[in-house]
């Protein structure tokens, strides 16, 4: 079949325009991201020092550091991981390995995906109504941890499901043929193979919740609390809410703006560190699996 030269030229031109447009958009998004990161780094790195990272805020948050907010953020991240990881992994395993395929499972999966897209302020309102008021936790780290755990759980569930889906059925069939039970097959064969993706999804979800303000605003965040919390039932400061406070309210906004940029810089470093940690853990598990 003879190819029309004019048609071939039009096709190449169309493809060139499409690829060029995609390339320009990709570079534009990357440049915008680098500009935002560079702007915050340039504005915030000047206030970063040992005192800023290890001292509590003083003088109406115009001086001092952000140590209580850093500690509070890590408390919330650890608490949300303890809640979202086991429940999310078990739910994902059940959905993929045990639940009968049908309309009910499709509905639950759809609702899980919708939960992942719900604005975080809705989780915050639920956390205030249920954990703070109904269960009587009050404004506390445990109430904030449960709320952030619920926020992260849909991501962990979907990550676990996808991690188990990509494992070939031959591993399941081989394990069952050797006499292993379904539970033994999941625990000894499938879970170790899926763990790199699961851990990556968990850490990325924690990177997301570490920057959320609305859920902790209603459940645990303190406006000014220079002392570290003594228990999980105490309030705490947290970096996202502290950033909002110093940038929008206080006794001397001009003096607080550099502190706001420094807080944003530290928060970005934490999120980037979580992403690098996720990649490192994934590669570590993949290396161990390849050695086996």
C-alpha positions as CSV (number, residue, x, y, z in Angstrom):
1,X,0.0,0.0,0.0
2,X,1.4,3.3,-1.1
3,X,1.8,6.0,1.6
4,X,0.6,9.5,0.7
5,X,3.6,11.8,1.2
6,X,1.4,14.7,2.2
7,X,-0.4,12.6,4.8
8,X,2.9,11.4,6.2
9,X,4.2,15.0,6.5
10,X,1.0,16.1,8.3
11,X,1.3,13.1,10.6
12,X,4.9,14.0,11.5
13,X,4.0,17.7,11.9
14,X,1.1,16.8,14.2
15,X,3.3,14.5,16.3
16,X,6.1,17.1,16.5
17,X,3.6,19.8,17.7
18,X,2.1,17.4,20.3
19,X,5.5,16.2,21.6
20,X,6.8,19.8,21.6
21,X,3.8,21.0,23.6
22,X,4.2,18.2,26.1
23,X,7.9,18.9,26.5
24,X,7.3,22.6,27.0
25,X,4.6,21.9,29.6
26,X,6.8,19.4,31.4
27,X,9.7,21.9,31.5
28,X,7.4,24.6,32.6
29,X,6.0,22.6,35.5
30,X,9.5,21.6,36.5
31,X,10.8,25.2,36.4
32,X,7.8,26.3,38.5
33,X,8.5,23.7,41.1
34,X,12.2,24.6,41.2
35,X,11.3,28.3,41.5
36,X,9.0,27.7,44.4
37,X,11.6,25.5,46.2
38,X,14.4,27.9,45.4
39,X,12.4,30.9,46.6
40,X,11.6,29.2,50.0
41,X,15.2,28.0,50.4
42,X,16.7,31.4,49.7
43,X,14.2,33.1,52.0
44,X,14.4,30.5,54.8
45,X,17.9,29.2,54.9
46,X,19.2,32.5,56.5
47,X,17.4,31.8,59.8
48,X,18.4,28.1,60.0
49,X,20.8,27.6,62.8
50,X,21.2,25.3,65.9
51,X,19.1,27.5,68.1
52,X,16.3,27.8,65.6
53,X,16.1,24.0,65.4
54,X,16.5,23.2,69.1
55,X,14.8,26.1,71.1
56,X,11.1,26.8,71.7
57,X,9.6,30.0,70.4
58,X,9.9,33.1,72.6
59,X,8.8,36.7,72.7
60,X,5.4,36.2,71.0
61,X,7.0,33.8,68.4
62,X,9.2,36.6,67.1
63,X,12.3,34.9,68.4
64,X,13.5,31.5,69.4
65,X,13.1,28.3,67.4
66,X,10.7,25.6,66.3
67,X,11.8,22.6,68.3
68,X,8.4,21.9,69.9
69,X,6.7,22.0,66.5
70,X,9.3,19.6,65.0
71,X,8.8,17.2,67.9
72,X,5.0,17.5,67.6
73,X,5.1,16.8,63.9
74,X,7.1,13.6,64.4
75,X,4.7,12.5,67.2
76,X,1.8,12.9,64.8
77,X,3.6,11.2,61.9
78,X,4.5,8.2,64.1
79,X,1.0,8.0,65.6
80,X,-0.7,8.1,62.2
81,X,1.7,5.4,60.9
82,X,0.9,3.1,63.9
83,X,-2.8,3.5,63.0
84,X,-2.8,3.5,59.2
85,X,-0.2,0.9,58.5
86,X,-1.7,-2.3,60.1
87,X,-5.3,-1.4,59.3
88,X,-4.5,-0.3,55.8
89,X,-2.3,-3.3,55.0
90,X,-4.9,-5.8,56.4
91,X,-7.7,-4.1,54.5
92,X,-5.7,-4.1,51.3
93,X,-4.8,-7.8,51.7
94,X,-8.4,-8.7,52.4
95,X,-9.7,-6.8,49.4
96,X,-7.2,-8.4,47.0
97,X,-6.8,-11.9,48.4
98,X,-10.0,-12.8,50.3
99,X,-12.9,-10.7,49.3
100,X,-15.1,-12.3,46.6
101,X,-15.0,-10.4,43.4
102,X,-18.3,-8.6,42.8
103,X,-20.3,-5.4,43.1
104,X,-19.7,-5.0,46.8
105,X,-15.9,-5.1,46.4
106,X,-16.1,-2.6,43.5
107,X,-18.2,-0.3,45.6
108,X,-15.8,-0.5,48.6
109,X,-12.9,0.1,46.3
110,X,-14.6,3.1,44.7
111,X,-15.4,4.6,48.1
112,X,-11.8,4.1,49.2
113,X,-10.6,6.0,46.1
114,X,-13.1,8.7,46.9
115,X,-11.9,8.9,50.5
116,X,-8.4,9.6,49.2
117,X,-9.7,12.6,47.3
118,X,-11.8,14.1,50.2
119,X,-10.5,17.5,51.4
120,X,-8.5,17.1,54.6
121,X,-10.7,19.7,56.4
122,X,-13.5,17.1,56.3
123,X,-11.3,14.6,58.1
124,X,-10.5,17.4,60.6
125,X,-14.2,18.0,61.3
126,X,-14.9,14.3,61.7
127,X,-11.9,14.0,64.0
128,X,-13.2,16.8,66.1
129,X,-16.7,15.4,66.3
130,X,-15.7,11.8,66.9
131,X,-12.3,11.6,68.5
132,X,-12.2,14.9,70.4
133,X,-15.8,15.1,71.5
134,X,-17.6,11.7,71.3
135,X,-14.7,9.6,72.5
136,X,-13.5,12.3,74.9
137,X,-9.9,12.4,73.8
138,X,-10.0,16.2,73.8
139,X,-7.5,18.2,71.8
140,X,-4.6,15.8,72.0
141,X,-1.9,14.0,70.0
142,X,-3.9,10.8,70.0
143,X,-6.9,12.5,68.5
144,X,-4.7,14.1,65.8
145,X,-2.9,10.8,65.1
146,X,-6.2,9.0,64.6
147,X,-7.5,11.7,62.3
148,X,-4.3,11.8,60.2
149,X,-4.2,7.9,60.2
150,X,-7.7,7.9,58.6
151,X,-6.4,10.5,56.1
152,X,-3.5,8.3,55.2
153,X,-5.3,4.9,55.3
154,X,-6.9,5.1,51.8
155,X,-3.4,5.6,50.3
156,X,-2.1,2.6,52.2
157,X,-5.0,0.4,51.2
158,X,-4.7,1.2,47.5
159,X,-0.9,0.8,47.6
160,X,-1.2,-2.6,49.3
161,X,-3.8,-3.8,46.8
162,X,-1.7,-2.7,43.8
163,X,1.4,-4.3,45.4
164,X,-0.4,-7.7,45.7
165,X,-2.0,-7.4,42.2
166,X,1.4,-7.3,40.4
167,X,2.6,-10.5,42.0
168,X,2.1,-13.4,39.5
169,X,-0.4,-16.0,40.4
170,X,2.3,-18.7,39.9
171,X,3.7,-17.8,43.3
172,X,0.4,-18.4,45.0
173,X,-0.3,-21.6,43.1
174,X,3.2,-22.9,43.8
175,X,3.0,-22.2,47.5
176,X,-0.4,-23.8,47.8
177,X,0.7,-26.8,45.8
178,X,3.5,-27.4,48.3
179,X,1.0,-27.6,51.1
180,X,1.0,-24.1,52.5
181,X,-2.2,-22.6,53.7
182,X,-3.5,-19.4,52.2
183,X,-2.5,-17.4,55.3
184,X,1.0,-18.9,55.2
185,X,1.3,-18.1,51.5
186,X,0.3,-14.5,52.2
187,X,2.6,-14.1,55.2
188,X,5.7,-16.0,54.0
189,X,5.6,-15.5,50.2
190,X,3.4,-12.6,49.0
191,X,3.9,-10.1,51.8
192,X,7.7,-10.0,51.6
193,X,7.4,-9.5,47.8
194,X,4.8,-6.7,48.2
195,X,6.6,-5.0,51.2
196,X,8.8,-2.6,49.1
197,X,5.7,-1.0,47.4
198,X,3.7,-1.0,50.7
199,X,6.5,0.7,52.7
200,X,6.9,3.2,49.9
201,X,3.2,4.0,49.9
202,X,3.2,4.4,53.7
203,X,6.1,6.8,53.8
204,X,4.7,8.9,50.9
205,X,1.4,9.0,52.7
206,X,3.2,10.2,55.9
207,X,4.9,12.8,53.8
208,X,1.5,14.1,52.8
209,X,0.0,14.1,56.3
210,X,3.0,15.8,57.7
211,X,2.1,18.9,55.8
212,X,-1.6,18.9,56.6
213,X,-3.0,21.8,58.6
214,X,-6.8,21.4,58.7
215,X,-7.0,18.0,60.5
216,X,-4.7,19.0,63.3
217,X,-6.3,22.5,63.6
218,X,-9.5,20.8,64.9
219,X,-7.9,18.0,66.9
220,X,-4.6,18.7,68.5
221,X,-2.6,21.7,67.4
222,X,-1.7,24.4,70.0
223,X,-1.2,28.0,69.1
224,X,1.7,28.5,71.4
225,X,3.1,25.6,73.6
226,X,6.8,26.0,74.2
227,X,6.9,22.9,76.5
228,X,7.0,19.4,74.9
229,X,3.9,17.2,75.4
230,X,4.2,14.8,78.4
231,X,1.8,12.2,77.0
232,X,-0.3,11.3,73.9
233,X,-3.3,13.0,75.6
234,X,-1.6,16.5,75.5
235,X,-1.8,19.1,72.8
236,X,1.3,19.8,70.7
237,X,2.7,22.3,68.3
238,X,3.1,21.2,64.7
239,X,5.1,22.6,61.8
240,X,2.2,23.2,59.3
241,X,0.0,25.0,61.9
242,X,2.9,26.9,63.3
243,X,3.8,28.1,59.8
244,X,0.2,29.3,59.4
245,X,0.2,31.1,62.8
246,X,3.5,32.9,62.3
247,X,2.6,34.0,58.8
248,X,-0.8,35.3,59.6
249,X,-1.0,36.4,63.2
250,X,1.1,37.5,66.1
251,X,2.6,40.6,67.7
252,X,5.1,41.5,65.0
253,X,4.4,40.1,61.5
254,X,7.6,41.7,60.0
255,X,9.7,39.8,62.5
256,X,7.8,36.6,62.1
257,X,7.9,36.3,58.3
258,X,11.6,35.1,58.3
259,X,10.6,32.5,60.9
260,X,7.7,31.5,58.6
261,X,10.1,30.9,55.7
262,X,12.5,29.0,58.0
263,X,9.6,26.8,59.2
264,X,8.6,26.2,55.6
265,X,12.1,25.3,54.7
266,X,12.3,22.7,57.5
267,X,8.9,21.2,56.5
268,X,10.1,20.8,52.9
269,X,13.3,19.2,54.1
270,X,11.3,16.7,56.1
271,X,9.0,15.8,53.2
272,X,11.9,15.5,50.8
273,X,13.7,13.3,53.4
274,X,10.6,11.1,53.6
275,X,10.6,10.7,49.9
276,X,14.3,9.8,49.8
277,X,13.7,7.4,52.7
278,X,10.9,5.7,50.8
279,X,13.1,5.2,47.7
280,X,16.0,3.9,49.9
281,X,13.8,1.4,51.7
282,X,12.2,0.2,48.4
283,X,15.6,-0.4,46.9
284,X,16.8,-2.2,50.0
285,X,13.9,-4.6,50.0
286,X,14.2,-5.1,46.2
287,X,17.8,-5.9,46.7
288,X,17.1,-8.5,49.4
289,X,14.4,-10.1,47.2
290,X,16.7,-10.3,44.2
291,X,19.4,-12.0,46.4
292,X,16.9,-14.7,47.4
